[in-house]
Amino acid sequence: MFRQILFNPDHRNLQMILWKDSVDCPVQTYKLNTVTYAPYLATRTIQQLARDEGEHYPLAAIVTIRDIYMDDILTGSSNVQKFQKLQIELISLFKKVGMSLHKWCSNTPEILNSIPKEEQFWDFHCQSSDQTIKTLRIIWSPQFDYFSFKTVVKCHESYTKREVLSLIVRAFDPLGFLGPILTKPNYYHRNFGFSN
């Protein structure tokens, strides 16, 4: 995604790289033409695309603004027909700026059947019982449609509040699945035996 977004030529001086092949060689300067080291600019560009084209692709615009993290779109629907419409809108919206979406995944064969095999991340028909997909530290099993998280906790006799908070912060949870669990203070007092 990043390298597909061109920088305005007037702003390319802000993305200059100095390069030397060796200590004795002169310094060379390069100007980057595309967004390379600026995830904010790439994300902001995609959001602007959704705002500019929102009236033509209303479902895709909402998802593009709300459900994108870096270069992953994490969204879904409980209605297959509505998702198929969203899928068509997303493909059309990103095609307007020369981007093609790939790594499609779904637990519904109807959704994947409309996507070429090379653009699919997971083949519904070649599934194995333990096949999962991981993104943003969230593990999803499309076959059984459940989410899980993996974390490593070193067992101690007692935990300090600092150690527990450190574990909570490491549980990266942008979708808020763990929020209700992690905000129950009585659970930690009972099960971890806080010490000061």
C-alpha positions in Angstrom: 0.0 0.0 0.0 2.7 2.5 1.0 4.7 2.5 -2.2 1.6 2.9 -4.3 0.9 6.4 -2.9 2.8 9.2 -4.7 4.1 12.2 -2.9 3.4 15.6 -4.2 6.6 16.7 -6.1 6.7 19.9 -4.1 7.0 17.9 -0.9 9.6 15.3 -2.0 12.4 17.3 -0.3 10.9 16.2 3.0 11.7 12.6 2.1 15.4 12.8 1.1 17.9 10.1 1.9 21.6 10.6 2.1 23.6 7.6 0.8 27.3 6.7 0.6 28.5 3.4 -1.0 31.7 3.6 1.1 33.6 5.9 3.4 35.6 7.4 0.5 32.6 7.9 -1.8 30.8 11.2 -2.1 27.4 11.6 -0.4 24.5 11.0 -2.8 21.0 12.3 -2.2 17.8 10.5 -3.2 14.3 11.8 -3.1 11.6 9.3 -2.4 8.6 9.6 -4.8 6.2 7.4 -2.7 5.1 7.2 0.9 7.6 4.9 2.4 8.4 5.7 6.1 5.1 7.4 7.0 2.3 5.0 8.0 0.2 8.0 9.1 0.2 9.5 5.6 -0.7 6.2 4.0 -3.6 5.7 6.4 -4.7 9.3 6.1 -4.6 9.0 2.3 -6.9 5.9 2.4 -9.3 7.7 4.7 -9.4 10.6 2.3 -10.2 8.3 -0.5 -13.2 7.0 1.5 -14.4 10.5 2.2 -14.0 11.6 -1.4 -15.8 8.6 -2.9 -18.1 7.9 0.0 -21.3 8.8 -1.9 -20.5 6.2 -4.6 -19.4 3.5 -2.2 -21.2 4.1 1.1 -20.5 0.7 2.7 -16.9 0.6 1.7 -16.4 4.2 2.9 -17.6 3.3 6.4 -15.4 0.2 6.6 -12.4 2.0 5.2 -12.6 4.8 7.8 -13.5 2.5 10.7 -12.0 -1.0 10.2 -8.5 -0.4 8.7 -5.4 -0.9 10.8 -2.2 -0.1 8.8 -2.8 -2.1 5.6 -5.3 -4.7 7.0 -9.0 -4.4 6.7 -10.7 -6.3 9.5 -14.4 -6.4 9.0 -17.4 -8.7 8.6 -21.1 -9.0 8.5 -23.7 -11.5 9.7 -25.5 -11.1 6.3 -23.9 -12.8 3.3 -25.6 -10.6 0.7 -24.7 -7.4 2.5 -21.1 -8.5 2.8 -21.0 -9.4 -0.9 -22.1 -5.9 -1.7 -19.4 -4.5 0.6 -16.8 -6.7 -1.0 -17.7 -5.4 -4.5 -17.6 -1.8 -3.2 -14.2 -2.3 -1.5 -12.7 -3.7 -4.6 -14.1 -0.9 -6.8 -13.1 1.8 -4.3 -9.5 0.7 -4.1 -9.3 0.0 -7.9 -10.0 3.7 -8.4 -6.5 4.5 -7.1 -4.8 1.5 -8.6 -4.8 -0.7 -5.6 -6.0 -4.3 -5.5 -7.1 -6.0 -2.4 -5.7 -9.5 -1.7 -5.4 -12.0 1.2 -9.2 -12.3 1.4 -10.4 -14.6 4.1 -13.9 -15.7 5.2 -15.7 -18.5 6.9 -18.3 -18.4 4.2 -17.6 -20.2 0.8 -19.9 -17.8 -1.1 -17.6 -14.9 -0.2 -14.4 -16.6 -1.3 -15.9 -18.1 -4.5 -16.1 -14.6 -6.0 -12.4 -14.0 -5.4 -9.6 -15.5 -7.6 -7.6 -18.1 -5.7 -4.3 -16.1 -5.9 -6.0 -13.2 -4.0 -7.3 -15.5 -1.2 -5.4 -15.9 2.1 -7.3 -19.1 3.1 -8.9 -21.7 0.9 -12.2 -22.8 2.4 -12.2 -26.1 0.6 -8.6 -27.1 1.6 -9.1 -26.5 5.3 -7.5 -28.4 8.1 -8.9 -28.5 11.6 -6.0 -26.5 13.1 -5.6 -23.8 10.4 -5.8 -20.3 11.8 -5.1 -16.8 10.7 -3.2 -14.3 12.8 -3.4 -10.6 12.5 -2.9 -7.9 15.1 -2.1 -10.6 17.6 -5.6 -12.0 17.2 -5.9 -15.6 16.1 -9.0 -16.5 14.1 -10.1 -20.0 13.1 -12.3 -19.5 10.0 -13.5 -23.1 10.1 -14.9 -22.9 13.7 -15.3 -19.1 13.7 -13.6 -18.4 17.1 -11.0 -15.9 18.2 -8.2 -16.5 20.5 -5.1 -14.8 21.9 -1.8 -16.2 22.9 0.2 -14.8 25.7 3.1 -16.0 27.8 2.9 -15.5 31.6 5.7 -16.5 33.8 4.2 -18.1 37.0 5.2 -16.6 40.3 3.8 -17.1 43.8 2.6 -13.5 43.9 2.5 -10.7 41.4 3.0 -7.0 41.9 0.6 -4.5 40.4 3.3 -3.4 38.0 3.8 -6.9 36.7 0.1 -7.4 36.1 -0.2 -4.0 34.3 2.8 -4.9 32.2 1.1 -8.1 31.1 -2.1 -6.2 30.3 -0.3 -3.7 28.2 1.4 -6.4 26.2 -2.0 -7.9 25.2 -2.4 -5.7 22.1 -6.2 -5.6 21.6 -7.2 -3.0 19.0 -10.7 -4.5 18.6 -11.4 -4.5 22.4 -12.1 -8.2 22.7 -10.1 -8.5 26.0 -11.3 -5.2 27.5 -14.1 -6.7 29.6 -11.7 -9.4 31.0 -8.8 -7.1 31.6 -10.8 -4.5 33.5 -12.0 -6.8 36.3 -9.8 -5.9 39.3 -11.3 -8.5 41.6 -10.2 -11.3 39.2 -6.5 -10.3 39.7 -6.8 -10.0 43.4 -8.3 -13.4 43.8 -6.2 -15.3 41.2 -2.8 -13.6 41.2 -2.4 -12.6 44.9 -1.2 -9.0 44.6 1.7 -7.9 46.6 2.9 -4.3 47.0 
